[in-house]
């Protein structure tokens, strides 16, 4: 492989997007961060965050977009498991020497197991299970709110608001968590309903730290919500184990708070990730550079 080739890994989720630039030998040259980059919440908005992070990383390395032809890139984005033809078209127009578009879960799985077979459960703003086994990809969940992403930060935030409204009805006893959440909406059920109707997963996810904080104080509703979230993560793990996963990594901002509540079967298979999603994106970009002389779009979720 030519010494002048550079590798770019991008990890975009519902809360933030990170870009990391690697040299030909795998040395890290620069890293930058920007806003959310979930394709499911808007292709244009997601790609704006992606290239904000990309341009920032290039600037750190004293490079410019004129260096794009030297770069083999992997854009690993939430929502890339769904049809994203527009995203792929815009990606090709950016002029990378080689490029693939895949899901953030795929890159996280590759990075966690250093390219070997294994599974991962990402529990951040959203949630998803992913496995790579014998060259086949397997996906569990991650279809997005309101129909999926159980156990995630967004799901936790939505559950808090549901419980607040139940307390307003007299169907659930008020707790410090519920009163604190209620006050964020001026103690108005109508405001909660209005806000929830237009809320993004990121908006719901902003309530998750409040739940975690009140769990530490023994709040009964907070504990119930996190235990329910952990049960959903166990459900994802059980399916991955059924598919043949022997080693399972757990990642994402919410994951550390749920891990102690997970079932024995899940915890017995947990391993420390070998690398982060950006490392996985680097491995995928390098593989693309080695296998194809032209830009490529990888279909995320093949084999599921």
C-alpha positions, 0 to 999 in steps of 0.5 A: 500500500502506498505510503501517502495513503491516509485512512479516515474513520467516522463514527456518527450517532444520535448525539455526536459525530467523531472523525479520526485520521490515520496515517498509512501505518495506522498512527493517529494523526488527528481527531475531531468531534461535531454534532449528531449524525444519525441518518434517520433524523435527516440525511443533510443534517447528518452529513453536515455534522460528518463533514464538519468533523472531517474538515476539523480533523484535516485542519489539525493535520494541516491538510485540506479537502484537496487531499481527499483523493489520498484518503480511504474513508469509512463513514459509520453512521447510525441509520445507515442500515436503512435505505440511504441512497442520497447519503451514498450519492453525496458521499461519492461526490466528496471525492475520497479515493476510496469510501464505504458507508456502513452502520455505526454498530458494524464499525463498533463490532469490528473495532471491539473484536479487532476484526475477528468474529464477535458481537456487540450491543451499543447502548447510547442514544439508541440501542442495537445489537450486531454480530459478525460471524463467519463473514455474515452480519446479524442485526438485532433491534436498532429500528429507532424510536418510537418502535424500537431502541429499547433500553437506550438513553432515548427510551429511558427518557421517554419512559420518564415522561410516561411515568410523570404523566401517570403520576399526574393521573394518580396512577403512580406515586410521585418520586423525587425523579418524577417531580424533578422531570416534571419541573423541567416542563414547568409542571405542565402535562400539556407541555410534556405532550407537546414536547414529546410530539416533536422530540428527537431521540437526542431530546429524549436522551437528555433525560437519561442522566437524570434517571441515573442520578436518581438511581444512585439516590434509591429512587424507586421509579429510576431503579425500575426504569433502569432495570427494565432497560437492562432486561431489554439489553439482555433480550438483545444479548440472548438473541445474539447468543442464539446466533452463535456469539461467544464474545460480546462487547458492550459499549455506548454512554448508557452501557456502564449504568446498565452493566451491573443489572444485566443477567448472568448469561450476558455478563459471562460473555462480556469482553473488554472492547479491543478498540472503539468504533473509530478503530473499527472504521479504520479497519474497514477503510483499510480493508476497502483500500486493499480490496478495491481500486474504486469507491465502494458503498458497503450495504450495512446489515448484509446477512441479517 
